[in-house]
Amino acid sequence: MMSTDEALRVAEQFQRSGQLEQAERILNQIIATDASHACALHLLGIIAYQAGKMSLATQLIEQAIQSSPSVAVFHSNLGEMHRQIKAIDLSIQCGRKAVALDPNSANAWSNLGISYYDDKQYDEAKNCHQRALTINPQLSCSLNNLGSIYKSEDNLTLAIAFYQAAISASPSFVEPLNNLGVLYLQNQDYKQAWKYLNQATILAPTFADAHCNLGLALLGLEHSAKAMLHFERALQLKPNYAEAYYGCAKVYLHQHQFAESECSIRKAMMINPEQLEFHQFLADICHEQGHYTNALMHLDEALTIDPNLPTLHLTKGNVLMAMGEIAQAKEAFLKVATNTNPDHYVNAHYSLVQLEKVKPDNNSLHALLSVINDRHKLSPNKLDYLYFALGKCYDDIGDWNKAFTYFAEGCRIKRQRINYHINEQIQFTNRLMNCFTKQTIERLRAFANPSALPIFIVGMPRSGSSLVEQILSSHSGVHGAGELKYWNNLIQKPVSNQTTTLYYPENIIHLSPEIYDSITNDYVNYLTQHSPQAKRITDKMPYNYMSIGLIHALLPNAKIIHLKRNPIDTCLSCYTKLFTEGQLYSYDLTELGQYYQCYERIMNHWRAILPSDAWLEIEYENLVNNLESEAQRLIEFCDLAWEPTCLSFHQSKRQVRTASFVQVRQPIYNSSIERWYRYEQALAPLIKILRS
């Protein structure tokens, strides 16, 4: 028969290996013979804590302390349990008692530091962790918590250093991996965030927070399908996880699945109704659909809770800007333009310089220049906003050298944070051209939908698609729906076999007749919801150029308009624009040129296999210089009667949600034609590729 000490050691072994029932059985046998055995009571308390029985856990450890009041670890662990149930004052009291009993206990100092941190007594917390590390320099929990303290002080360099030290001290400790991932996530360094968060989920597959954060990193890398898997896993592990529902809502919005996005964010709001970020996101959903009154309503509701929250005013300004209410948008941005937080300050002035042509005495220009010397105070993900804003200012003023210097630095910073490989686009281009032949097109015609509702406006971004849509939507029979992702979502229907899953373009030749019907019917129904009375509805997603052959075969009565602009002007316009999402190729001149070559190869392929009248080609320069005749050609191509209002497109109040929102609210201008000559020398790497 085992002695009490031997039985206690066996129980500890069971507890450490997760065999809690076996450990509890042995400990209860000890208590049956000695009801005041302090170590047995303490370990039973730890087991109760592990089982989520917090009340029983604190009761058992309090009994252990009554039996042996001078054991420091008992007080320290009781303090941690009080902290878990938000009894911070009691937690600190227990922690102080523990370090008084054993000043050389690194764990006791560390636990007390955590309690002070939760109480927002950061200096006391820092002192406790530093004391713990003096005793044990490799104590990973204190290294991790010092990282969090320095992060709260915006000292990101030290925060990263301490998180990495915690990982080095204990490579299997997942909290610093998660914390470091979150830090990179908040700075929009999605590649680094993915690195640490992916490792955290490998080490701890049931760590819900790590799955949720990994989903956000993947979404930042534009891997929305993979992101959704991790948000769903987080919700399996933690059903009432508001942030995971928020992540799902982001994925759905990215895919333009608006109803699903709203459903997810409302679930998040039911769990945490005071989280203003959720209210703001609900406004984003409305904004993306063009439901501006509802968007403003949600923002105003949130502003009644916190009228000084900068992000709400910035979002409100963006909504008003899309509505064409430039003066009101400026008013909203100005409310943030004096904010002491440098990130919000730069965001506000970035937005303000987009509203008008900047002159040398512009207040925002001088405000942005004042930040340059203190740019280290900006979050890394706001530096590109600073440089793109200054580039735009000097481009407006006509100081091309300064403008390009700032644009190039903004692109360099942005490119560092994104995950993009031009070879993937080159491979996709080759695959697309192999999949679509004249024979493929002929076979697909059998599944055609007769609808004449859609007008697809395609081409490279920044080639004039917003202008064309604004002209068309000024016609009484046309509704401009903007850039829609729905068609692309539909044609990605996966086809699986025993070895792989196929997506566009390879999937197209393997779909069933029913799937072809569902693609076209779903798309037409989706368009109809935007404006049930419209004779034609535009979809100006530029990347639909990649599926012109499919559109021509499946929707033969749809109209396709291809916008073409001077290649160097097009690429320069992309390079000098900070996009809210996508266009990842546009931040490096060489990659931008290579992407344009892929675009040209695809367009030339469609020309080779489709009839000459498959689409209408509009050259941006001709449109600008011969507006009336080109506008009439557009209207005629769409089988519509001419209306003079199509020449007054700049007076339209329709929503504009793309990078050209200001330009299309102005009369026609030609200052963007051959703009590239101003930057010819700096654009040499791009020009070399485009002319090769």
Disulfide bonds with the S-S distance in Angstrom:
none
